[in-house]
Amino acid sequence: MKKKILIATIVSFLGFQFADLRAQEEQRQYVSWGFAMGPNISSYIMRVDPLLRDTLIADSMLSALPATGLSLGVFLDYHITDEWCLQANGTLSLEQATLRYADHHSHMLTLGADAGLSVFYRHPWRGGNAFVGFGPFFHFVLYSAATEDINLYRRHLYNDPVDGKTHFAMSDIHAGLNLTLGYEFPSRWFLQMEGRFGVTDILNLSTPGTYVYPYKVVVGVGCRF
């Protein structure tokens, strides 16, 4: 009889421990969502192939000056543990830059959308959480306009033989890497700085050996629910 009572006690104890572990696991693994917004600074990094640098005409080279815009994004976090989470995010951004071509200046405005997937690590600090995230993203150009017809995102397709009009198309989707640093307050509001850098050559420039990589830096505020 005593042996049966002992076995029942051990089984009950192990059952309670297993249930407690399951409860803790369920508590750690949860889903949250939120939004983030703020001004951005965007531009392009221009690079010339060193093998062709001496053969290029200086007047045909482009350079870019950064300008300010605005970004608004939403995100969905799957919290694997209290420290680690996987984030899917989407951002709508208005970006600007000033392009210099010889003696000309062209102001370019672009409306685009980003879709990204990042891994985040959160560390408790002063009542809140400091966090860092890193991952790839894809950028979709929705609309782009520029003065003086110097538009990096507009590709020449063909000239209509009937009316002589020139037909254009937007450039293709490009991919890049995202790095995010920030701090989340106990109230669930957070501040963050986010850098997105293009890693693919997406632009069809007439000058051979010239490569263009878009980037933007966003400093913003957001809230998690």
C-alpha positions in Angstrom: 0.0 0.0 0.0 2.8 2.4 0.9 4.5 1.6 -2.3 1.4 2.5 -4.4 1.1 5.8 -2.5 4.7 6.6 -3.1 4.4 5.8 -6.8 1.2 7.9 -7.1 3.0 10.8 -5.3 5.9 10.7 -7.7 3.6 10.5 -10.7 1.6 13.4 -9.5 4.7 15.5 -8.8 6.1 14.8 -12.3 2.7 15.7 -13.8 2.6 19.0 -12.0 6.2 19.8 -13.1 5.4 18.9 -16.7 2.3 21.1 -16.6 4.3 24.0 -15.1 6.9 23.7 -17.8 4.2 23.6 -20.5 2.6 26.7 -19.0 5.9 28.5 -18.9 6.6 27.5 -22.5 3.2 28.8 -23.6 3.8 32.0 -21.7 7.1 32.6 -23.5 5.8 31.8 -27.0 3.3 34.4 -28.1 2.6 36.8 -30.9 2.6 40.6 -30.8 2.1 43.3 -33.4 2.6 47.0 -33.6 3.6 50.0 -35.8 6.5 52.3 -36.2 6.9 55.6 -38.0 9.4 58.4 -38.4 11.4 60.5 -40.8 14.0 58.9 -43.1 17.1 60.1 -44.8 17.7 58.3 -48.1 20.1 58.4 -51.0 22.3 56.2 -53.2 25.8 54.9 -53.1 27.5 55.2 -56.5 30.3 52.9 -57.4 32.4 52.7 -60.6 34.2 49.5 -61.6 38.0 50.3 -61.0 38.9 48.6 -64.3 36.7 51.1 -66.1 37.3 54.2 -64.0 39.9 55.6 -66.4 37.8 55.0 -69.5 34.7 56.7 -68.3 33.9 60.3 -69.2 33.8 62.4 -66.0 30.7 64.4 -67.2 28.7 61.2 -67.5 29.1 60.2 -63.8 26.3 60.5 -61.3 26.4 61.4 -57.7 23.7 61.7 -55.1 22.9 63.9 -52.1 20.7 62.6 -49.3 17.3 64.1 -48.6 14.5 63.6 -46.0 11.3 61.6 -46.3 8.8 59.7 -44.2 8.3 56.0 -43.3 5.3 54.2 -41.8 5.4 50.4 -41.1 3.6 47.6 -39.3 5.1 44.4 -37.9 4.2 41.0 -36.5 6.5 39.3 -33.9 6.5 35.7 -33.0 8.3 35.4 -29.6 10.2 32.2 -29.5 11.5 33.0 -26.0 11.5 36.1 -23.8 14.7 37.2 -25.5 14.3 36.1 -29.1 11.6 36.7 -31.7 11.1 36.5 -35.4 9.6 39.6 -37.0 7.8 40.0 -40.3 7.4 43.7 -41.3 6.1 45.9 -44.0 6.9 49.5 -44.6 5.5 52.2 -46.8 8.1 55.0 -47.4 8.3 58.3 -49.2 12.0 58.8 -50.2 13.9 61.7 -51.8 17.3 62.4 -53.1 19.1 65.0 -55.2 21.0 63.6 -58.1 23.9 65.5 -59.7 24.7 64.9 -63.3 27.5 67.1 -64.7 26.2 70.6 -64.1 22.6 69.5 -63.6 20.7 68.8 -60.4 17.6 66.5 -60.4 15.4 66.1 -57.4 13.9 62.6 -57.3 10.9 61.5 -55.2 10.0 57.9 -54.8 7.1 56.1 -53.2 8.0 52.5 -52.3 7.1 49.5 -50.1 9.4 47.2 -48.2 8.7 43.6 -47.0 11.2 42.1 -44.6 11.9 39.3 -42.2 14.3 39.8 -39.2 15.6 38.1 -36.1 15.4 40.2 -33.0 17.2 39.9 -29.6 15.8 41.7 -26.6 17.7 42.3 -23.4 16.1 43.7 -20.2 17.5 47.1 -19.3 16.3 49.7 -16.8 12.8 48.4 -16.7 12.4 48.0 -20.4 14.1 46.1 -23.2 17.0 47.1 -25.4 16.7 45.3 -28.8 18.7 44.6 -32.0 17.4 43.1 -35.2 18.9 42.0 -38.5 17.5 40.4 -41.7 16.8 40.7 -45.4 14.1 42.8 -47.1 12.7 43.4 -50.5 11.9 46.9 -51.9 9.1 47.6 -54.4 9.1 50.8 -56.3 5.5 52.0 -56.6 6.0 55.5 -58.1 8.9 57.7 -58.9 9.2 61.2 -60.4 12.1 63.5 -60.9 13.0 66.9 -62.3 15.2 67.3 -65.5 14.3 63.7 -66.4 17.2 62.2 -64.4 15.3 59.4 -62.7 17.2 56.3 -61.6 14.0 54.1 -61.4 12.6 54.8 -64.9 13.8 52.5 -67.6 13.5 53.3 -71.3 11.5 50.6 -73.1 10.9 51.8 -76.7 9.8 54.7 -78.9 6.4 54.3 -80.5 6.9 54.4 -84.3 3.4 55.8 -84.8 3.3 58.8 -82.5 7.0 59.0 -81.5 6.2 58.9 -77.8 8.8 57.4 -75.5 7.6 54.6 -73.2 9.1 53.9 -69.9 8.8 51.3 -67.1 9.8 51.2 -63.4 12.9 49.3 -62.4 12.7 45.8 -60.9 12.4 44.8 -57.3 15.6 45.0 -55.3 16.8 43.3 -52.1 18.8 44.5 -49.2 19.8 44.1 -45.5 18.1 45.7 -42.5 19.7 46.6 -39.2 17.6 47.9 -36.3 18.6 49.2 -32.9 16.2 50.5 -30.2 14.8 50.6 -26.7 11.3 49.5 -25.6 9.8 51.2 -22.5 7.6 49.4 -20.0 4.6 51.1 -21.5 5.3 49.2 -24.8 6.3 52.4 -26.7 9.7 52.2 -28.2 12.3 54.3 -30.0 14.4 52.8 -32.7 17.0 53.6 -35.5 16.8 51.5 -38.6 19.2 51.3 -41.5 18.2 49.6 -44.8 20.9 49.1 -47.4 20.5 47.7 -50.9 22.9 44.9 -51.9 21.8 44.4 -55.5 22.5 46.5 -58.5 18.9 47.3 -59.6 19.5 50.2 -62.0 20.1 50.1 -65.7 22.4 53.1 -66.2 23.7 54.0 -69.7 27.3 54.3 -68.3 28.9 50.8 -68.2 30.6 49.7 -65.0 28.5 52.1 -62.8 26.7 50.5 -59.9 24.0 52.1 -57.7 23.0 50.9 -54.2 20.0 52.6 -52.5 19.9 53.1 -48.7 17.8 54.8 -46.1 18.1 55.5 -42.4 14.9 55.9 -40.3 14.7 57.3 -36.8 11.3 56.7 -35.4 8.8 55.8 -32.6 6.4 52.9 -32.4 4.2 50.9 -30.1 3.7 47.1 -29.5 0.4 45.5 -28.7 
